[in-house]
Amino acid sequence: MEILTPILPIMEKIIGNLTALRSAGKITTQSIDYVPLHWFESERNILRKQSLAGREIAFRLLKEGQRLKHDDVVFVSDELVIAIEILPSEVIVLTPATLPEMARACYEIGNKHSPLFMDGDEVTLPYDKPMFEWLDAAGFNPRREQRRLNEALRANSA
């Protein structure tokens, strides 16, 4: 009897990024199997998902600060690479023109306890109709787009 989907070890660390590992020569001819995740799943410590090829993948990321990002590699063998795909989602995009406008936008969004992400010089957050309408009324000129939410801002509490 042949095992079609071999049992993989529990993924306990992020090995690196696809681009960096390709540049280093650690990923060459292996097939790449992606595990699709929604942005909110990327922050979970313990998670079980199915890859695009149907492999059952278990994650146990218990070290502080480990967060899965798009194109992170969690497994490498001679034949196979398991990588992460953060799925694009509907987001609100803000492009503050000045530093005070950026500070005000982030402060107000933080007061509403919405997760906040940086994408270059833009602030992104998961789409929420009341938040979009409030930001529009407050003069922030929000846009609604499809993007990957990848670089979450972290706040530390005392």
trRosetta pair geometry for C-beta under 8 A, 3 or more apart (Angstrom, degrees):
i j d omega theta_ij theta_ji phi_ij phi_ji
3 6 5.3 90 114 -89 126 61
3 7 7.7 -58 177 -15 149 75
5 53 7.8 157 -111 122 106 95
5 54 6.0 -115 -81 110 139 93
5 55 5.0 177 -159 -106 116 68
5 56 6.9 99 134 7 139 79
8 11 7.7 9 131 -49 118 86
8 55 6.5 52 -11 174 129 126
8 56 7.9 -174 31 80 101 64
8 57 6.5 -13 66 -111 139 69
8 58 7.9 174 84 27 94 80
8 75 6.3 -23 -166 -118 131 163
8 82 7.2 70 -156 -42 162 151
9 12 8.0 -58 137 -4 107 97
9 75 7.6 159 53 -111 90 118
10 58 4.7 -50 -121 96 81 109
10 59 7.2 142 -176 -116 79 13
10 60 5.1 17 158 10 126 113
11 57 6.4 15 -10 -180 127 98
11 58 6.7 170 18 90 80 51
11 59 4.8 -33 71 -107 106 67
11 60 7.2 150 76 26 52 61
11 61 7.5 -16 116 -58 86 89
11 74 4.2 19 -151 165 134 127
11 75 6.3 -90 -99 -48 105 100
11 82 7.2 -115 -85 98 134 140
12 59 7.9 154 -80 -162 35 54
12 60 5.3 -18 -100 76 80 88
12 61 6.7 159 -157 -90 40 49
12 62 7.3 -22 -154 15 91 90
13 61 7.3 127 -92 -118 31 82
13 63 7.3 38 -106 7 83 133
13 66 7.4 -108 -130 -122 52 141
13 74 7.4 160 87 -142 43 74
14 61 7.5 32 -34 -120 89 126
14 66 6.3 171 -8 -150 111 100
14 68 6.9 174 -89 -104 122 63
14 72 5.0 -50 -147 -172 116 123
14 73 7.3 106 -171 67 68 49
14 74 6.1 -54 -114 -93 53 75
15 21 7.0 43 119 -82 108 139
15 72 7.9 134 45 174 66 76
15 73 4.7 -57 62 99 109 96
15 74 6.3 161 0 -116 95 19
15 75 7.3 166 -16 -51 134 15
15 76 6.0 -160 136 -8 174 112
16 20 5.2 -110 166 82 119 120
16 21 4.8 136 88 -55 126 103
16 24 7.9 -5 124 19 168 141
16 26 7.8 82 49 63 141 148
16 72 7.6 -178 107 -150 21 63
16 73 5.5 -3 65 45 64 110
17 20 4.5 77 63 14 93 107
17 21 6.7 -176 80 -7 43 90
17 69 7.7 -29 -102 84 99 116
17 71 5.5 43 -161 119 82 103
17 72 6.2 -52 -100 -102 59 48
17 73 6.8 148 -131 0 8 93
18 21 6.1 -65 -143 42 24 105
18 22 6.2 25 159 -20 64 108
18 27 6.7 -46 -152 40 65 166
18 32 7.5 42 -125 -131 124 143
18 71 4.3 -93 13 -172 113 99
18 72 7.8 -97 -24 -64 80 5
18 73 5.8 130 -72 -51 62 105
18 81 7.7 101 -114 152 90 143
18 83 5.5 27 -70 -124 115 144
19 22 5.9 -56 -149 34 27 110
19 23 6.4 26 154 -18 63 107
19 71 6.7 28 -13 157 87 144
20 23 5.7 -55 -149 37 32 112
20 24 6.3 24 154 -14 66 110
21 24 5.6 -55 -141 42 33 109
21 26 4.4 -74 -169 66 88 113
21 27 4.6 66 122 -6 105 110
21 73 5.6 -12 -5 8 156 156
21 76 7.2 -148 -171 -83 147 146
21 81 8.0 154 110 -135 146 137
22 25 7.7 46 177 -68 31 22
22 26 7.6 -89 -70 54 22 69
22 27 4.8 -53 -82 69 64 106
22 28 7.8 135 -136 -80 68 42
25 28 6.5 14 -165 -65 61 105
26 76 6.3 2 154 -173 106 163
27 30 6.0 -86 -148 39 74 113
27 32 7.6 42 -165 -79 130 108
27 73 7.3 -139 -60 -102 135 155
27 76 6.7 -107 -80 -126 86 121
27 81 5.5 29 -123 -79 116 152
30 76 7.1 163 29 -152 174 76
30 77 7.1 140 -127 74 136 59
30 78 6.9 -178 -89 151 107 25
30 79 5.8 119 -132 157 87 17
30 80 5.7 -153 -173 -58 112 6
30 81 4.8 108 110 -22 130 95
31 79 6.7 -3 22 163 92 70
31 80 5.9 -23 64 -109 84 62
31 81 7.2 -165 92 27 38 78
32 80 8.0 134 -98 -163 27 55
32 81 4.7 -25 -108 71 72 108
32 83 5.6 -4 -168 8 107 122
33 51 4.6 38 154 167 111 143
33 52 6.1 -162 -164 50 73 88
33 53 4.6 -64 -129 6 120 124
33 55 6.2 54 148 18 154 129
33 80 6.4 -8 4 -162 113 102
33 81 7.1 167 24 82 67 53
33 82 5.5 -27 73 -106 95 64
33 83 7.4 152 76 25 42 72
34 51 6.5 147 84 -159 34 87
34 52 5.1 37 61 -7 83 123
34 82 8.0 138 -106 -162 20 54
34 83 5.4 -37 -105 77 68 86
34 84 7.1 73 -156 -167 77 8
34 85 4.2 34 -179 -20 128 119
35 49 5.2 99 -169 98 111 129
35 50 7.7 169 -133 99 83 24
35 51 4.9 -64 -84 -100 72 74
35 52 7.6 -137 -84 -15 29 74
35 57 5.3 -75 -98 50 137 156
35 74 7.7 -19 17 29 136 133
35 82 6.4 34 -23 -179 110 97
35 83 7.3 -172 17 90 78 36
35 84 5.7 -36 63 -109 94 56
35 85 6.8 173 73 23 39 79
36 49 7.6 -152 64 172 54 135
36 52 6.7 84 -21 -63 102 90
36 85 4.8 -33 -100 76 63 109
36 87 5.4 53 -173 -57 101 107
37 41 4.3 -136 -165 83 98 119
37 42 5.2 117 126 -66 139 80
37 47 8.0 32 -117 159 121 156
37 49 6.7 -74 -84 -91 85 167
37 68 6.4 60 41 102 166 138
37 84 6.1 -21 11 -162 122 98
37 85 7.0 152 20 78 71 53
37 86 5.8 -37 74 -106 91 56
37 87 6.7 -160 81 -2 35 89
38 41 4.9 93 56 1 75 106
38 42 7.7 -133 94 -18 42 84
38 86 7.8 55 -169 -157 13 68
38 87 5.6 -37 -95 46 52 116
38 89 6.6 68 -151 -66 86 133
39 42 5.9 -49 -161 14 37 117
39 86 6.0 58 -88 -166 65 112
39 87 7.6 -110 -33 60 68 72
39 89 5.9 -94 -6 10 116 139
39 126 7.2 -163 67 -79 141 107
39 148 7.2 153 -80 -171 104 59
39 149 3.8 23 -120 65 153 112
39 150 7.5 -107 -122 -65 102 41
40 43 6.6 -53 -167 26 42 108
41 44 5.7 -38 -164 5 52 119
41 47 6.2 103 -176 -133 95 146
41 49 7.4 84 167 -71 145 133
41 68 8.0 -28 113 57 75 130
42 67 5.9 60 142 178 92 82
42 68 4.2 -126 -150 69 84 91
42 69 6.9 83 -170 -77 138 35
42 84 7.4 92 -116 -179 103 140
42 86 6.0 -7 -62 -104 141 109
43 67 5.6 -10 -106 -130 61 103
43 68 8.0 -123 -54 32 29 80
43 152 7.3 10 -78 4 122 162
44 47 4.5 103 97 -60 128 113
44 59 7.4 103 98 87 95 127
45 59 7.8 -165 154 123 32 98
45 60 7.1 23 153 -157 77 47
45 61 5.4 -133 -147 70 56 73
45 62 5.9 66 -169 -92 118 53
45 66 7.7 88 -119 75 73 108
46 59 6.6 173 -144 93 32 74
46 60 5.5 14 -107 -109 81 67
46 61 7.8 -162 -66 30 42 64
47 58 7.5 167 89 -156 48 47
47 59 4.4 5 55 50 90 115
48 56 6.8 -3 -174 -175 99 91
48 57 7.2 165 -154 86 52 48
48 58 5.0 -15 -104 -105 84 74
48 59 7.4 -160 -73 20 38 72
49 57 5.4 -20 68 64 77 98
49 59 7.5 17 11 -7 99 110
50 54 6.2 -17 -177 -142 110 35
50 55 6.9 154 -158 74 62 38
50 56 6.0 -34 -101 -98 73 53
50 57 7.1 148 -111 16 19 84
51 54 6.7 -38 70 32 78 19
51 55 4.3 11 28 50 121 91
51 57 5.6 82 -43 -23 95 123
51 82 6.6 -96 -96 -134 140 98
52 85 8.0 39 -40 16 120 140
55 82 7.6 -100 84 -105 145 119
57 74 7.7 94 -171 87 129 139
57 82 6.4 152 -113 -163 138 144
59 68 7.6 -49 -139 -52 158 134
59 74 7.3 -59 -105 -155 99 158
61 66 4.1 -139 173 112 116 136
61 67 7.9 150 129 -76 151 26
61 68 7.4 -161 -29 -45 164 90
62 66 7.6 32 49 33 19 136
63 66 4.8 85 70 -27 89 120
67 152 7.2 -105 171 33 163 119
68 72 5.4 -138 -154 44 69 148
68 74 7.7 -24 -116 -60 110 124
68 84 4.9 -176 179 -122 113 164
68 86 7.6 161 122 -70 93 99
69 72 5.0 108 57 -40 69 112
69 84 6.8 117 80 86 32 137
69 86 6.8 -47 -169 -31 40 132
69 150 5.5 70 -148 -163 92 98
69 151 7.9 34 -123 -73 122 61
70 84 6.3 -132 -122 107 26 94
70 85 6.4 32 -137 -143 80 37
70 86 4.1 -84 -70 20 91 104
70 148 5.4 17 -51 171 144 156
70 150 5.5 -58 2 -107 107 128
71 83 6.0 -15 -147 -177 41 122
71 84 6.7 -56 13 66 11 77
71 85 7.8 52 -58 -93 50 54
72 83 6.7 157 81 -157 40 70
72 84 4.4 14 52 24 89 124
73 76 6.2 32 162 -54 128 102
73 81 6.0 -48 -138 -172 113 104
73 82 7.0 118 -159 78 63 54
73 83 5.1 -36 -97 -98 65 81
73 84 7.8 -133 -67 3 24 81
74 82 5.2 -53 65 97 88 106
74 83 7.3 156 12 -104 77 29
74 84 6.8 77 -19 -41 111 97
75 80 7.0 -8 119 115 109 99
75 81 6.8 161 91 -156 68 38
75 82 3.8 37 44 28 109 112
76 80 7.7 -175 -147 96 32 56
76 81 5.3 5 -108 -110 71 80
76 82 7.9 -125 -58 25 44 69
77 80 5.0 23 47 49 105 81
77 81 7.8 -156 30 -68 60 47
86 148 4.6 97 101 -157 111 113
86 149 7.1 -127 164 59 132 55
86 150 5.8 156 61 -89 164 88
87 148 7.3 168 99 -110 19 85
88 146 4.7 55 153 165 125 93
88 147 5.8 -127 -144 155 92 5
88 148 5.3 -70 -92 -61 62 65
89 126 6.7 -21 118 -125 131 85
89 127 7.5 -150 140 9 90 99
89 146 7.0 -169 96 -146 12 68
89 147 7.3 -39 55 67 56 50
89 148 7.6 85 12 -113 75 34
89 149 6.3 -34 44 -6 114 107
90 126 7.5 63 86 -165 68 64
90 127 4.0 -44 124 8 97 141
90 144 6.7 -2 -171 -173 95 94
90 145 7.7 163 -149 89 53 30
90 146 6.2 -38 -91 -95 52 66
91 117 7.9 -60 -144 48 139 129
91 124 4.7 10 167 -172 139 107
91 125 6.5 147 -160 72 88 30
91 126 6.2 -71 -111 -114 71 28
91 127 5.6 -135 -105 -43 13 83
91 144 7.5 163 82 -151 40 50
91 145 5.8 -27 63 69 88 76
91 146 7.3 120 16 -124 87 18
91 147 5.0 -51 25 43 139 102
91 149 6.3 154 -89 -67 132 101
92 124 6.7 155 78 -154 52 56
92 125 5.1 -15 54 61 102 84
92 126 7.5 22 10 95 88 20
92 127 5.5 132 -38 -102 79 60
92 128 7.4 -56 -24 30 128 67
92 131 6.5 -118 -22 111 161 111
92 132 5.4 -157 -100 -92 125 86
92 135 6.6 116 178 31 142 159
92 142 4.9 -20 -168 -168 102 129
92 143 7.3 137 -161 69 52 42
92 144 6.4 -30 -101 -97 58 61
93 119 7.6 -57 -126 53 101 133
93 122 5.5 -6 -166 176 94 132
93 123 7.5 144 -158 78 46 51
93 124 5.3 -17 -101 -100 67 85
93 142 6.7 135 64 -163 45 70
93 143 4.5 -27 61 64 102 96
93 144 7.6 -175 15 -80 86 13
93 145 5.2 15 -15 17 128 121
93 147 7.2 93 -72 -6 115 144
94 105 5.5 174 145 -169 161 153
94 122 6.4 154 76 -164 47 77
94 123 4.4 -13 60 61 105 100
94 124 7.6 -172 22 -76 71 38
94 135 6.8 -110 -82 -171 119 139
94 140 5.4 -31 -128 165 118 117
94 141 7.6 118 -133 77 71 66
94 142 5.7 -43 -79 -104 80 75
94 143 7.9 171 -74 20 34 77
95 121 6.7 53 -143 111 82 95
95 122 5.1 -40 -89 -106 74 91
95 123 7.9 -172 -75 23 30 73
95 141 7.6 -48 48 90 83 109
95 143 7.9 20 -7 5 101 117
96 99 7.8 99 126 -97 127 15
96 101 4.0 174 -160 108 106 103
96 102 3.9 177 78 -71 157 68
96 105 5.5 -140 -71 4 125 141
96 123 6.9 39 -11 0 104 117
96 140 7.4 -41 -86 -147 79 92
97 101 5.7 45 46 37 69 156
98 101 4.6 97 56 6 80 104
98 102 7.0 -138 98 -6 44 86
99 102 5.4 -50 -147 34 35 115
99 103 6.3 37 154 -20 66 103
100 103 5.5 -52 -146 36 34 113
100 104 6.2 34 156 -19 66 106
101 104 5.7 -53 -145 38 31 111
101 105 6.3 32 155 -19 64 107
101 140 7.6 150 -178 -118 103 80
102 105 5.9 -56 -147 37 27 110
102 106 6.3 21 158 -13 64 110
102 123 7.1 152 -143 -37 82 127
103 106 6.1 -60 -146 41 27 106
103 107 6.0 29 156 -22 64 111
104 107 5.7 -55 -144 36 27 113
104 108 6.3 22 160 -15 64 109
105 108 6.1 -61 -147 39 26 106
105 109 6.2 21 158 -14 65 111
105 123 6.1 162 121 44 132 160
105 135 7.5 49 -138 -134 97 106
105 140 5.6 109 -105 -122 113 134
106 109 5.8 -56 -141 41 29 108
106 110 6.0 33 157 -22 64 110
106 116 6.3 77 -135 -154 84 161
106 123 6.6 -143 -76 -118 85 150
106 153 7.7 -23 -145 70 120 173
107 110 5.8 -59 -149 37 25 113
107 111 6.6 31 152 -24 61 103
108 111 5.6 -48 -151 28 33 115
108 112 7.0 21 153 -9 61 104
108 138 7.0 145 163 -169 171 172
109 112 5.9 -65 -159 41 36 105
109 114 5.2 -77 -178 57 88 112
109 116 5.6 107 116 -85 134 117
109 123 7.5 -176 2 156 161 137
109 125 6.2 -156 -159 -55 138 158
109 131 7.5 61 -124 -159 85 121
109 135 7.9 21 -78 -85 97 115
110 113 7.3 39 -177 -77 40 33
110 114 7.7 -105 -85 46 25 69
110 116 6.8 -40 -72 -25 78 139
110 155 7.4 102 -139 -59 123 150
112 131 6.5 152 126 -107 159 106
112 134 8.0 137 -71 80 156 159
114 125 5.1 49 140 -170 122 138
114 126 7.1 -144 -169 45 102 87
114 128 6.9 -128 -116 14 131 142
114 131 6.1 68 -71 -112 158 153
115 125 6.3 156 85 -141 61 86
115 126 6.4 51 57 -2 104 105
115 149 7.6 72 116 175 124 143
115 152 6.1 -44 -176 -135 109 111
116 123 6.4 -29 -165 -165 99 103
116 124 7.8 134 -165 75 52 44
116 125 5.5 -35 -107 -86 53 104
116 152 7.2 107 78 -156 49 65
116 153 4.7 -22 91 34 100 120
117 123 7.3 133 74 -166 51 53
117 124 4.5 -34 73 71 105 91
117 125 6.5 164 18 -81 85 47
117 149 4.8 -152 -46 -155 164 86
117 150 6.8 101 -161 47 131 44
117 151 5.6 114 -165 72 85 62
117 152 5.4 -50 -96 -94 80 48
117 153 6.8 -162 -98 -9 25 80
118 122 7.4 139 -161 79 52 50
118 123 6.6 -35 -103 -106 57 56
118 124 7.5 157 -103 22 8 84
118 151 4.9 -60 61 102 80 121
118 153 6.2 89 -24 -59 98 97
119 122 4.8 -27 71 71 90 100
119 123 7.8 156 26 -103 80 9
119 124 5.1 36 -3 -10 121 124
119 147 6.7 -25 -94 170 164 150
119 150 7.6 92 -94 42 91 95
119 151 6.8 158 -75 38 55 113
124 147 6.1 -84 -142 78 157 143
124 149 6.2 -150 113 -108 122 85
125 128 7.7 -47 125 10 107 102
125 131 7.1 -89 103 140 132 150
125 149 8.0 57 -134 -118 22 128
126 149 6.7 -30 -69 -61 77 158
127 131 8.0 -176 -170 64 36 114
127 132 6.6 10 -155 -53 77 124
127 144 6.2 59 -115 -137 126 95
128 131 4.0 59 78 16 106 116
128 132 6.6 177 80 -17 51 85
129 132 5.6 -54 -143 35 30 113
129 133 6.3 27 160 -16 65 106
130 133 5.8 -57 -147 39 31 110
130 134 6.2 31 155 -20 66 107
131 134 5.7 -55 -146 37 31 111
131 135 6.2 30 156 -18 66 106
132 135 6.0 -57 -147 38 27 109
132 136 6.3 28 153 -19 63 108
132 142 5.5 -142 -145 93 71 148
132 144 6.6 15 -129 -74 142 105
133 136 5.6 -54 -147 37 31 113
133 137 6.3 29 155 -17 65 107
134 137 5.8 -56 -146 39 30 109
134 138 6.2 25 155 -16 65 111
135 138 5.7 -59 -143 41 29 109
135 140 4.4 -63 -179 53 88 129
135 142 4.3 62 107 -34 131 129
136 139 8.0 60 173 -56 29 18
136 140 7.1 -84 -78 53 26 79
136 141 7.2 68 -121 -99 63 24
136 142 5.7 -86 -63 29 76 99
149 152 7.2 51 158 -70 96 84
